Amino acid sequence: MPELHERIPVDPRVVERIMRSPSMAAEQGSGFLQNSWGGPAGYQYWAKQPVGKRVTYFAVIEGGSTSSEISGMTGLSEPEVDKWLGSLDKEGLVQLEKSA
């Protein structure tokens, strides 16, 4: 899993350059960025997203299930987490439990 930091580990332009070069892509192997980011396209997508959205998403993936838990995992305030969870839910990237 990606670490829940504001900074991403590699400039997305470097990932794009690797993917455009058959020799560089071959050096990285077929599993390049697969385990943690969903592949090069997933990495490039998440690298372009706002930090709050990205860290909230990966906190959910890592098991955070309440705003309080996710806030503790990310350092975001609970209102910020709620905002990003709503955005991720609208995009279908996470599924929020609906209260009765």
JOPEHU-V279718 format. One record per helix or strand. SS is the DSSP state (helix for helix, strand for strand). FROM is the first residue (numbers start at 1). LEN is the number of residues. If there is no record, write none. Layout:
# JOPEHU-V279718
ss=[SS/SS]
from=[FROM/FROM]
len=[LEN/LEN]
This chain:
# JOPEHU-V279718
ss=[helix/helix/helix/helix/helix/helix/helix]
from=[12/22/34/39/51/67/78]
len=[9/7/4/10/11/8/13]
